[in-house]
Amino acid sequence: RITMTTPTSNDTSKTAHASSPSANGPNRATRRRRRLTNTNTDTLCSNDSLWNRWIYRFNLWTGLYMLNPYERFIFNVVGWFALTVSLLYIVVFWRGFIEGFRHGGQQRTVIVQ
């Protein structure tokens, strides 16, 4: 409990409590509690199939639910294209690296007559 004293006199009877009803409005015990609203949007997802639930959660996770349908389509096309190109580049680089590693110790000698 926090108390505030007035420094004008040595009398300690003039204390005001910070939790008094006049300082903070109505007492917490007498306040009416409001019911919480239902903000769980997972119940709005159509539970028809696993694919629909996955798409719904993907849209929530990435924030795509805020975009218009055509913007979402463009984002998905560009995103999947970039991901595919990146993965193919990594696969080709890795195969070349492994192939060079396997044949790196062998030397070919060409004899010209």
Summary of the structure (lengths in Angstrom):
residues: 113
radius of gyration: 35.1
end to end distance: 103.6
largest distance: 118.8
contacts: 159
relative contact order: 0.05
helix: 54%
strand: 5%
